[in-house]
Amino acid sequence: MLRLRECVVSRLLYSSPTSSSAIFPLCRLLSAAAPHISPNPSGFAVEEYLVATCGLTRPQALKASPKLSHLNSPANPDAVLAFLSGLGLSGADVVAKDPLFLCASVGRTLAPKVAELTGLGLSRPEIARLVSLAPDRFRRRAIVSKLQYYLPLFGSSHNLLRLLKRSSHLLSSDLDKLVKPNVAFLRECGLGDCDIAKLCIREPRMLITNPERVRAMVACAERLGVPCGSGMLRQALQAVAFLSEEKVSGCAEEYKGASEAQVRVPVL
């Protein structure tokens, strides 16, 4: 491209005056053909760094670079990429999901999170999986306290990561306003933590929806003939979760008086 530009410009400069009207259209053409580089007063070409060093595609880099226009040096991004490599992760996978991950401090944010999560019993491969599933949540302060609550509830890091693969919104939802009230209510209805974990793996939104909506789901199950305390409650809730009132009313007669085997919904 550079040699082509030099050749064209040279011929234009030494051509006759009558051909000068062609200069500006050709300049516009050459400008459009040139690779786009995100402007940065410091001279650090963010978009080129994302492509050449992080491994993003050009469209991904074009989309991500405006979020990183304040970067004036590759020093911190290089440290973040080294951190990710130490976990066995590629920069492309994480940065494409969360470009601002490159701005996180390894010493003040990322490395301490690894130490704290290791203290909760997560292995480094599990921590790497967590970073890959929810990089934007990982770099936030609340993730450790949320995992302190979720790990005992779901019984294991395997169950938690399985759920987060389906939906990472658990890590961004309000524990006190949504999750804990829903868990407390489901326990009042006779569900143990094991049942709640299986229910949420099937329906990840169950714990993060409005508590009034969860109460409505339980009421729907009761209209189907499955009261609180029944061994069939979890299966009934899976069947009616997030159905409209019309659909619940329509299937009420079908399930009324059905056996546990008929109501059961397979758990993934």
Secondary structure, DSSP 8 states (H G I E B T S, - for coil): -HHHHHHHHHHHHTS-GGGGGGHHHHHHHHHHHS------TT---HHHHHHHTT---HHHHHHHGGGGTT---SHHHHHHHHHHHHTT--HHHHHHH-GGGGGS-IIIIIHHHHHHHHHTT--HHHHHHHHHH-HHHHTSTTHHHHHHHHHHHHSSHHHHHHHHHH--GGGTS-IIIIIHHHHHHHHHTT--HHHHHHHHHH-GGGGTS-HHHHHHHHHHHHHTT--TT-TTHHHHHHHHTT--HHHHHHHHHHHTT--HHHH-----
